[in-house]
Amino acid sequence: MRRLSPFLLLVAACVPMRHDAGSSWTLSDPSGKATSCAIAATPAEWRRLRAVLGPEAAAVPEPPCDFVGTRVVVAWLRGLCVSPPVAVQTGTEEGVTVVTLVPNVRAEAGERTLVHVFVVAECPGQLAVVATLPDGAHGREQTLAVFPRH
């Protein structure tokens, strides 16, 4: 199991479908984990995800939500020049709730992985998590996951 190095924490009020301050956290992860995404719908699923995040996950409250009508999403964002803060944009396309994560772009060279943890409300349909990652002069969108109605 990979462990994260010291983290950078961002507590943001801009959280998809839930606008409580303290419902979003960004951690630094130089371990190089591939870009991916996972969702926790129960306290047990969250404990398993929290174990993957390692001791730096202590920055995220236990539990981060009550899991009654809410879920926790963990997104690993790997890319050149990414850094906090991570902007969160939401929308709906053809009945699918789309959450787009846009990390800040920094000037230093080198690849880095951020871990963004956020709380979402239950969706009436599918939930898609998309990341806009730096790619030359323009960002490229990458679908991290599409979760069925939960």
C-alpha angles and dihedrals in degrees: 000000000000119000125211123237121231109315141226112226126210120183107194135182092208100091126150114259091343121070104189116130109244097037096109131058132179120201128186115240115182090172089100098235111176120258106273144132139224136183131212117205097171137039089250092054090048091052089054092050091045089054090056090052091056129207094329087070085079085090088070113075119248106263103015091200139001094253089228102124091340137090136193119234123198116196125186109206113196119183148115115287099000120151140153140314102067114200115217119210125182135196144142126249120183092336094312119118106227122201113191119196116203114186121203115261117232130198099233119098123239138077121270138174123224124194114214117193119190141162122237132185119240111280124225089225137005123332118221121193114202129179127206104212128185113265115167114300092341135046122246123218118229124186106227097184145337112214122199119239106294 
